[in-house]
Amino acid sequence: MRWRAFVLAVVAALSTTAPAVACKGTTVLFRDSFAATDPGWALYDKDTVKIGGGSLKLTPQPSHYAFIYYRGDVYEQADVCVDAAVGGGSSVPDGEGGLLFGSEDYVGFYFFWISPKNGTAGVLQWSESADKYLVAMAAQKVQGLNAKVGVKNTLRVAIDGAKAALYLNDRLVGQLTINAPKVGGFFGLAAARPDQAPVTWTFENFNVTDLPR
């Protein structure tokens, strides 16, 4: 009985401390718990990005975006997921945060964003040649979005060449045909701050796996 109690206690402890992996693939291609700074997170503004202690925090300046890319590898087929929570005050601040995907140098990227305050999600495409953002998926109300300060939402993007499937808290939000990078694209994180109100996005459990079979 004592041994059984010990085993159950160990299992319970592991279940509460192990990070939840929302990606559906069986092979982990990259994983970051943000205990320290992985050198693959390169070329970022240290005034707006903080990494360590189990999270990556993005604090954009007013009317600006804050970006960070994982440049340790590119991916043609992959499943990427991350837990995201917004903070900045006692009430839910304005602004968007989420995942970057299909990023290619001197071409552009896609930004799968959520807005807890508005209960919406969408996708922006940055076009380097057009020098502007395009709306790849218009803002839409989404079910199951946690709209409270500090409460996590899990974003996931499954990339298969030019096809992208977008999920929020395990619910399919949309599917897109994208301009697939020739040799695979970077993944990353981003947050936007539309006004003077302080906004900090906290990201945890960044994972990349192969596609589910």
Secondary structure, DSSP 8 states (H G I E B T S, - for coil): -HHHHHHHHHHHHHHHHS-------SSEEEEE--SS--TTEES--TTTEEEETTEEEE---TTEEEEEEEEEEEESEEEEEEEEEEESSSS--S--EEEEEEEETTTEEEEEEEETTTTEEEEEEEETTTTEEEEEEEEEE-TT---STT--EEEEEEEETTEEEEEETTEEEEEEE----TT-EEEEEEEEE-SSS--EEEEEEEEEE----
